[in-house]
Every structure is written in structure tokens, then in C-alpha cells.
Amino acid sequence: MRLFDETIKKAAYSSQTTKAQASGTSNCPLCAVGGNANKTRIYASREMEADHVAAWSKGGVSTLANCEMLCVPHNRSKGNR
């Protein structure tokens, strides 16, 4: 299955957000390493999309271990990487 189910997305969002709040960084991993105003922004779950860490097209599976939540702009610009 290519898409992540809601349970996986909620678990990934919760885990990332908890870690981000503890470290004072954004819960979007790509924003967190940037140098702009979103570096510390905590996005609402509706502002994020599930992304395959290892791309689906390259054999990545739709599991929690291969899921990270990215802000919409970063997920849509990432493409097949």
C-alpha cells in the first residue's frame, strides 16, 4: 500500500511533535534544520503530510519506521528523493 493509514500518521505526528517540543525545534524535520522563521514552528497535524523516508518508488514501505511528517511545502517540493 502506497499511502499511510491514519493510525501511522497520528503516531508519527505525535512522536515528532513531542521530540520537537522538548528540543525547541520545528516538528517538520526539514524546517528544523533550516535557518528561517519556521525553524521552531510547531505545525498542526492538518498542516503536515506523511512522507516516505525511503521513497515508495525505490522500495520504501508504508510503515511507521519509514514515515515522517513534513510541512506541506516541504513534502510537495521533496518529490522522489
Summary of the structure (lengths in Angstrom):
residues: 81
radius of gyration: 12.1
end to end distance: 18.7
largest distance: 35.4
contacts: 209
relative contact order: 0.22
helix: 52%
strand: 12%
